[in-house]
Amino acid sequence: MRAMWKGSVSFGLVSIPIQLYAATENKNVSLRQVHEADGGRIQYKRFCTIDGQEVPYAEIAKGYELPDGEMVVITDAEMAELPLSTQRTIDVLEFVPLESIDPIQYDRTYYLEPQKNAVKPYVVLRDALHKSSQVAIAKVAVRQRESMAVLRVHADVLVMTTMLWPDEVREPDFPFLRDDPPQIRPQELTMAGSLIDSLAEPVFEPEKYHDHYREALEEMIEAKVAGDETTKPAAVTAKADVVDLMAALQASVDAAKKSRQSASEGSAAAEASDASEEDEKPAKEKPAARKRAPKSA
């Protein structure tokens, strides 16, 4: 594992330097978007919706859109100036029983590793926390966002789980909660309880369960590889730049106008030529042309 954050755990006058690691990882099979015909990867391009130009990542800022559509632009430099006292500190605020926290507030979990000169105070806090049968409530800032967090012991390691703020948890507001509750017969409640008892286990053993969808997807990929059902995308010979939509549309409009103008000029020239030839014909020939017309009809 690679440390993603360095700071310290602070409680009272004690400060323990630590390193933070993501405790979980996504095991989903990573699939790319490709062209079905030749396996070429699909690429995207960041462009400004106003001028249609591609925007380098260094020029991208954050924006807060107001209700009237106006945009408040905030640069990375301005974000860095915001006060964030917990940016490099896990600040312990209090200790509470774990069961007093509703799991709906949990967000992401991290392992805390002590730095070389902080193993002893780390172990003291770990053992004291484990003995107390309580967890620590703290505040911390990870990725420029301040969160509440829970510190507890898992597998002899201090574990931190960030939590949602109270106003980030939605209130369940469903019509059936406001209606009169349905009448439940005692027999129905007893039957439901019997079903729960029949499926009850003394402890939760997550190892019993498997991601069957992921396993099936991996087997399908392995079968395609074994059966030589793979596609080697051809080498890119032209620039792989995504065509700018506004530029393409403008070019199409210009081409259409040019084509229409050429056709119009050609038609006008043809009419002028016909008129000139008609004027140059002798007058005696005109009646003859009129006499021949009925014969050809």
N, C-alpha and C positions, 0 to 999 in steps of 0.2 A: 504493500500500500504506500501511497505517497501523501505526505502531509499537505493539506489544503489551506491551513490557517495556523498561525502561531500567536500565542498570547499567554494569558495567565488566569488561573482561578483565584478569585479574591474573596475571602470571607473574614470579617473582622480585620485584624492586623496581619493576617497571613496571606501571602501571595505565592502561588505555585505555578511556575512556568510550565506550560504544556504545549503539545501539538495536537491538532485536530484532524481526524480522519473520517471520511464517510463510512458509516457502519453498514450500509446496505448498498447493493448495486442492482441495476436493472438487467435481468437475464433474458429479456426479449430478443429474439433473433433480429438482427439489424438488416433491413431490406432497403435497397435504394430504388428510386424511380428511374426506369430505363425505357428506351424505345423498344417496343416489342419486336419490331422487325429485325433489328441488328444488335440489340443489347447496349447501344450507346447510352451513356448516362445523361439524364436530364439536368440542366443547370439553370440557375435563376440569377437574376441581376437586380441589384438595388438601384432604383432610379427615382428621381424626383417627379411627382405628379404634375408639377407646375411647368418646369422647363423641359421635361422629358430626358434630362441628362443623367448619366450614371453618376452615383455619388460614392466617393471613396469612403471606407469605413471611418477614417480619421476625421471626416467632416460630418459625421452623423451625430446629432445631439438628441436629447430627450425633449419631449414636448407634452404639455398638458392642455387638452382641448377644452375650451369653455363651452357652455351650453349654446352660445350664439355662433359657434364655429371658429371663433378667434383662437389662436394658438399661443401658448406661453412657452417659449423656447428656453430650455435650461441646459447649460453646457456641463461637461464633466468637471471642469474647474470649479464651477459654482456648486456642484454637488459635493465636491471634496471639501468645500468650506463650511458645510453644515456641521453643527456641533453633534458629535457622536461619542459620548464619553465611554461607551462600552465597546468601542471599535476593536480593541485588543485585550479586553478583559471580560471574563465571565464573572459577573458581579453577583455573589450569593446574597439573597435578600432575607430568606426565612426557610424554615424546615417544616414540612407537613407530611401527614400520612399519604402514601401513594394512592390508596383507595379514594381519597377525597378529590382526586383529579379525574374528570371525565375524559376517556380516551378520544372523544371527538375533537379535543383541542390539540392533539398531538400532530406534529408536522413531519420533521425529518430527524433522523438519529445519527449521532456521531460518537466515535471512540475518542477518549482523551488519553494521550500518552505523555508521561512526565519527561521533561528534558533532563539531561544527565545529572545536573546539579540539584534536581528537585524530586528525586525518587522517594526520599524519606518522608517529607511532608505530604507527598501524594499518597503514600501508603497509609499514613496516619489518618488523613481525611477519608480515604476509602474504607478503612476498617471501622472508624468511628461512625461513618454514615451507615455502614452495613449493620453494625451493632444496634444503632438507634431504631432500626426498622422504619426509618423515615427517608424522605427524599428532599433535596434542596431545590428551592425555587430561585431562579436567577434571571438576570437580563444579559443579553449578549447581542452583538451586531455581527452578522455574517453576510458578506456580499452587499454591504451598504444598506442593510435592513436590520433594524433593531427588533428583537423578539424576546418574549419570555421563554424560559427553558426549564427543564427538569434535569437535575443531576441525580443519578442513582448508580448502583453497583450491578454489573452484569459480567459473569465469568471473570471475576477478580480484576475488572477494569472499570474505571469511571466512565459512565456513558451519559451523554447529554442529548436530550430530545427537545428540539425547539417546539414551541407551542404557538397556536394562533391567539391573537388578542381577543378578548371577549366580544367586541363588536364585529369580529370576522366570522363568528359562528351564527348562522342564520337561525331565526326562531321558526319552529315548525308551525305553519299557519294553514291548516287544512280544514275544509268545511266539516268533515266528520267529527272533528274535535269540538265544534260548536253545537253540533246536533245532540239530541238526547241519545245517550248510550243505548245500544241494543240490549235486549234482555238475554242474558246468558244463563242457560240451565246448569245446575250443579253437575249433571252427568257429562255435559260437554267439557266443562273445566276439568273434571276428573280424567276424562279420556285424553285431553291434551297433556295433563300432568303425567299420565302413564306413558305417552309417547316420548316425552322428555326423559323420563327415567330409563326407558329402553335404549336410548341413545347416549346415555350419560357415561362419561369416562372419568377416572380419578384425576388425571392430569392431561394437559394438552400436549400432544406429541406431533409437532408439525412435520417431522420426517415421514410420517405415514402418507402424506399427501403429495401429489405430483402435478406439475403443469402438463397435462396430457396434450393440450394444443401445441405448446412449444416442442414437445417431444415428437409429435407427428410431423410438424413442419421441418424439424431437423432431419428426420428419417427421409422425408421426401427430397430434401436437398441432397442428402448423401446418396440416395438412389439415382438421382439425376447425374451426379458426378460419376458414380460407378458405371452408369450406362452411357457415359460420354455425351450427355445431353446438355452440353455447355456451349456458350457463345463467346468467342473472342472478338470484342469490338475492334473494328478496323482503326488503324492509326489516324489521328486527326491531321488532315493535310491542309485544311483551310482554317482560318481564324474561327475559334469557337465562340465569338462574341454573339450575344443574343441580339437579334435585330430590334432596334428601337421602334416601338409601335408608332409614335408620333412621326418619326422620320419616314417610316415606310408609308404611312397614310398620306403624308405631304407629297412624297415622290409619286404616289399613285395619282393624286389629284393633278399634279403638274403634268404628268404624262397624258392624262385624259384630256386636259385643256389643250396641250400641244397637238394631240391627235385630232381633236375637234377643229382646231384652228387650221391645221393643214388641210383637212377635208373641206372646210368652208372655202379656203383660198383656192383649192383645186376646182371646186364646183363653180365658183365665180369666174375663174379663168376659162373654163369650158363653155359657160354661157356667153362670155364675151367673144370667144372664138367663133361660136355658132352664129352669133349676131353679125360679126364681121364678114363671114362667108356669105351670109344671106344678102347683105348689102352689096357685095361685089358681083352678084349674079346679074346678067342682062335682063331687062324688063320683059323681053319677048319669051324668055324661058319660063316665066312664072305661070302663065296660063297653061302651058303644056304640062307643067308639073301638076296643076289642078285637074287636068283632063285624065291623066294617067291614074290618079288616086282611086276613082271608082272601079277601074278594071282590076286593081290589085285586091279590092275588098272581097 
